[in-house]
C-alpha cells in the first residue's frame, strides 16, 4: 500500500484438513506404515482400514462406489482417485541382499565396517 500499487487480496482455501487425512495420526500414511509392519499385511486390508477410519468421518476422503481397493481424496483443485494395489509392497522397507554384499566387499574400510555383522 505504501508503494501505491493496486492489488487484490486472494483468499486461499486452508488445505490443512486434507493434509491431516493424509499425514496425521491414523491418517492414510500412518495406516499404510502400520499395514507394512504386519507380516501378512495386504493392500486390501489397508484399504479396509482406510474405509473404517475415514469413510464417514472426513469430507476429504471417499470410497468409490464400484471399488473395494481404491479411495478418493478431495484435494483443493479436484478429486483424485488412488488405486491401493502395490502400495503396501512398495512401502515396505525391504533391503535386498545384493546391494548389501556389494557394500561389504568395498575397498573402503569405513564402508566395510558399517556393514560388518557383530
C-alpha positions in Angstrom: 0.0 0.0 0.0 2.8 2.4 0.8 4.2 2.0 -2.7 0.8 2.9 -4.3 0.4 -0.4 -6.1 -3.1 -1.6 -6.7 -3.6 -5.2 -5.7 -6.4 -7.6 -4.8 -6.3 -9.9 -1.7 -6.6 -13.5 -2.7 -8.4 -15.6 -0.2 -6.8 -19.0 -0.2 -8.6 -22.1 1.0 -7.0 -23.7 4.0 -5.9 -27.2 2.9 -4.8 -28.4 6.4 -7.8 -30.8 6.9 -7.0 -32.6 3.7 -3.3 -32.8 4.7 -4.4 -34.2 8.1 -6.3 -37.0 6.4 -3.1 -38.0 4.6 -0.4 -37.3 7.2 -1.9 -37.1 10.7 -2.1 -39.9 13.3 -4.3 -42.7 11.8 -4.1 -40.9 8.5 -3.5 -42.6 5.2 0.3 -42.8 5.6 0.1 -43.8 9.2 -2.2 -46.7 8.4 0.0 -47.7 5.4 3.0 -47.9 7.7 1.0 -49.9 10.2 -0.1 -52.4 7.5 3.5 -52.7 6.2 4.6 -53.8 9.7 2.1 -56.7 9.6 3.7 -60.0 8.4 0.6 -60.7 6.3 -0.3 -57.1 5.5 -2.0 -56.5 2.2 -3.3 -53.7 0.0 -6.9 -55.0 0.6 -6.5 -54.9 4.4 -5.1 -51.4 4.2 -8.0 -50.2 2.1 -10.5 -51.7 4.6 -8.7 -49.9 7.4 -8.9 -46.6 5.4 -12.6 -47.0 4.8 -13.2 -47.9 8.5 -11.2 -44.9 9.7 -12.1 -42.2 7.2 -15.2 -43.0 5.2 -17.8 -41.5 7.5 -15.6 -39.0 9.4 -13.8 -36.9 6.7 -15.2 -34.8 3.9 -11.8 -35.2 2.1 -11.9 -39.0 1.9 -14.3 -41.0 -0.1 -14.7 -44.7 -1.1 -15.5 -45.2 -4.7 -18.9 -46.9 -5.3 -17.6 -49.6 -7.6 -14.3 -50.5 -5.8 -13.0 -52.1 -2.6 -9.4 -51.3 -3.4 -9.3 -47.6 -4.2 -10.0 -44.3 -2.5 -10.7 -40.7 -3.5 -9.0 -37.7 -1.9 -10.8 -34.3 -2.3 -7.7 -32.2 -2.9 -8.1 -28.4 -3.2 -8.0 -28.5 -7.0 -10.0 -31.6 -7.7 -10.8 -35.2 -6.7 -8.0 -37.7 -7.2 -8.6 -41.5 -7.3 -5.9 -43.7 -5.9 -5.7 -47.4 -6.5 -4.4 -49.3 -3.5 -2.7 -52.0 -5.5 1.0 -52.1 -4.8 1.1 -49.5 -2.0 2.0 -51.9 0.8 4.7 -53.8 -1.1 6.3 -50.5 -2.4 6.3 -49.0 1.1 7.9 -52.0 2.8 11.5 -51.2 4.0 13.0 -54.2 2.2 16.7 -54.2 1.8 17.9 -56.6 -0.9 20.9 -58.9 -0.2 22.9 -58.0 -3.4 23.5 -54.3 -2.6 24.5 -55.2 1.0 27.0 -57.7 -0.3 28.5 -55.2 -2.7 29.0 -52.7 0.2 30.5 -55.4 2.4 33.1 -56.1 -0.4 34.0 -52.4 -0.6 37.7 -51.4 -0.6 36.8 -48.6 1.9 37.4 -49.7 5.5 34.7 -47.4 6.7 32.0 -48.8 4.4 33.0 -52.4 5.3 32.9 -51.6 9.0 29.4 -50.1 8.6 28.0 -53.3 7.1 30.0 -55.7 9.2 27.8 -58.0 11.3 28.7 -58.1 15.0 
